[in-house]
Amino acid sequence: MCPCLGNSAEGTAPHHLNTFGDSEGKFEIMNMDMKVGSTLKIKGKIADDADSFVINLGQGTDKLNLHFNPRFGESTIVCNSRDGSWGQEQRDDHMCFSQGSVVKIVVTFEDNKFKVKLPDGHELTFPNRLGHSHLSYLSVQGGFTISSFKLE
């Protein structure tokens, strides 16, 4: 079990995840086993002074199937994909996040889309533009500290 996770990793996640966190608050998993039909639940605290935070899912830093980015200054949630370069942004003005709060975000990986359930129950969808059926990469960065995550 990764010492940075303590006993907070649950479910079917592998026991030998390559994870690291750095002084800028970045958390990465390089060998996650997320397949179509899987659900990722992330709990954590948004920093009191957060400008934004990011959750990335894909196959690496340059191949992102889902870039989920709530931005407090713009009161919007930006979703995008990256395959060497950024795709077209999808913006949602349902900004239910607040600085300093503890939240749970649920991402369901379907064949042709991602469903992201927000803390207030609102759900947004984003297409699986890259078409991958297996995701090995997760990163969380910015003004968000993970307390637990679960891959089902």
Phi, psi and omega in degrees: 000136180293127182298334180287346180259342184058227178260019186276341178282129184233181170074216188262013180296140179300153181282340184246061178284137171277102183232154169203155173233150179235180185293344179267009175082022180269134179238128181227145168236127185261342184229046178289157181239069181259120182245164176308134183097349180279156176234133177248123178248124181238127175245145178183182182245131175278132181298148180300329183247023183296134170273326181190173167212164186225136168240122179246136173231135179176215180242006178162177185296336182253001177231086184250117176284325179221121172246110184251118192221087172293131181239114185290321181296332181258355184049049181213160173248123179255129172243146180201175174230162180218123175229071186089321175219161183289145174273197179281128179294144170244123183248141178230126183270012177276075184269092182262003179275148174223144180301140178084359183265158174262130187225161173235129179239132181241122179247121176254128182263105176258170185304312186247006181197167172247139172249127180244114179267121182275166184304332181269007178095344177298142182238133173241155180239151178218133183293148174277076186298326182278344174075010180292148177252357180220130179242128182250351188241131173226132170223145176229129182210171182092208186277055182215128177247121181287132171258330175197158171214154182217130177250120182240000000 
